[in-house]
Amino acid sequence: MYPLITFLLENAAYAGFALTWAAHFCTARSYKRTARMVRQQETETQTSDSRPKEAISVVIATHNQADALRRNLPRILEQEYERFEVIVVNDASTDDTEDILKTLELKYANLHHTFTPSGARHISHKRLSLTIGIKAAQYEWLLLTEPDSHPCSPHWLSTMAEHFHDGVQIVLGYANYMPDKRLLSRKAIFFNLFHQMQYLPWATRHKAYRCNPANIAYRKSLFMAHKGFADDINLIGGVTELLVNRHSRIGNTAVSLHPDSKVECENMTSGKQWRLKRTFYMETRRHFKKTWRYRLTFNLKQAVVPLFYCATALSLGWSVWRQQWAATAIISLLFVLLCVCKTVWFNRSARALGERPYRLSFLWYEMRLLGWHACSWMDYRTAPRTRFYRKAF
């Protein structure tokens, strides 16, 4: 009986390692897809035709972010693009926002600003502000961004406009935080980078799952046809993410990953702010529609990581205990091979998107993702429902 049990345990350990290794190798290959897309778009840009570009209306909603506007708005207004306007909607700011906008309007003829009524209640002010700005826009193509964000290149508008083709109604761009020396910045950039490396390539082949609110182009006619934010007017978070999720279809969404289309956002001031942002996303995710395929794929990719490490530890421990040194060498070699491959693939995509490579620290951050997601879920479950809505329950 004992030899049979030993035989079964041995085969179970080695079979578990083989299965999780194969599964993780297949999922890790998605890390290199982003770099391939960036290279392809760079080649297409070099050989693109010189057809006239569509006029663009850049719409920004702001609330008490005067310093951010002073730093970032000129980099948008000085884009090397023929026809565009910038509309800033002042959401009842009590700082110097109004003075800064009036001063910049004297210098830039294509800057216009309006305001959101301060007495609006039980309505998401961000959604109301964007609706006012979109209705005021005179052009068909809208580019939505944030006041604390700026394009990394003067060709941001022209690069995004490369995707304004017939049939395309939404263009998703890449955006991330500005790098600094803080550990919080390093973690937040990795978190955003990892998720965008999953859902941006996904949007080229399926219905888009979500977007980064700092870099999204959208047709005004599509917004008006679907009555804008009418379905989620009371929800505070997920403004543009729900807009994309509700209106994206296979074939009507393009993705711009060219380095010139990247947008950088100012960093968060504290870890609490980062946790709160992740918690708000958990509520936003609850309102997504027809996203089970993406959620299933993403969750499987997440689950296979700890399973792979556990299976490796168990099979290595068994082979050492049984003194099966050939099996120990093969398992160790396959483990190192997969870790090297996925680290190289991820860092290659990170460089292609203009981010600092994580090198071997990627393995540590990859393992921490599951913990971050678990913390976000627990924070969300214990948070009061009134935190996410502009109405009384």
Phi, psi and omega in degrees: 000318182298316177299325179294317179297317179299318180297316181294318179295319181298313180292325178295319180296313182289322178294320178298318178297315182298318181292314181291326177296314180295319180294317181290326177297318180294318180288326181292338179296339178294340180296331183269353182295323182296316179299321179295320178294321179296314179299319180296317181290326176296320178294317180295325179294321180294331183253011184289156180282174183255037180293152181299138180276148177292146174290148186230140171249115176272125184243129181228131173254133185223148176217111178053048179232047184299315181296320179296319178296319180298324181280320193257329185299319178301328180289337174277317183291338182260023177295144178275081183213144190287309186233108174201156176229156177238123180246120179250128179255116182273111183270076174051045180289145179250006179260211184270019183303313183298317180295319180295318180295319179294323179293316179292329178295331177291333181266326184243115182288338183268011176260130177227150177220152177222194185215161174257132179303133184288343184272003182293128181235159176057022179226139176298117182296326180296317179294319179296318180296315179295323177298317178298316180294320180293319178295330179281344182293139181263352183250159183289319182270127178253145173234111184265132178214184185245152180293338179264023181233155177213148177290147180276351184220149174289356180255021181303308183296317182293326179290318176296323182291343177300339184260005181278076180253169175298134181093338178272126181241343180224136175234122180261133178244166181269139177212147178203173182285155175288135181287144170213188187274355183284146177296324179301317179298316180299317181291315183295321178295316178298315181301312179295317181299313182299313183292320180289332174291345177265308190273341177286310174300326179300322183293341179281343184238347182220183169297133183297141180274309180202188181210172170265122186295349181273357185202084180214132175254144190208141177283134179296322181296325177293319179298314182290323181296328181261014178058035171056239185261022188302328184285340185226038189294337182265347182283133185282311185268178174066037187299295183280335180297317178289328177299314180292315182299321183284327191250354178284141176224162177297119178102342181258005183236128176246160181233130177251114179244007177300140181305329180288346180264004181287145176238136177252139180248147177291144187289155174288154186272342184206161176295329178297320178296321179293318178296321180295321179296318178293325178294319178296326178295326179299323176288320178300317182301330181295337183262357177295150181237142175054050180238017185296327181294316179293315182299318180296314180298314181295317181294324176295319178297323179289319184291329186289338182294302178295328178297321179296314180293321178294316179296323178296315180297317181294315182290323176295316179299318179295316183294324178290317181298322180272000180057041177263080191292332177294316177296321178300316181294319181293315180297316180298317180296316180294323178297312180296319180300314181292319179297319178293315182298311184289329176293316178297315181296316182293314181294328177296318178291324178298316178297320181298329179271005177084017179260155176290132183293148180266347180050223185289341177294345175304321181299322180290316180293323179298319179291330182282344182304316181299321178293319177298318180293322179295319177297319179297318179296318179293319177299321181292318182294332181263356182279145176292142183298331182295344180294333189258359186229157177259031178218159180276144179260000000 
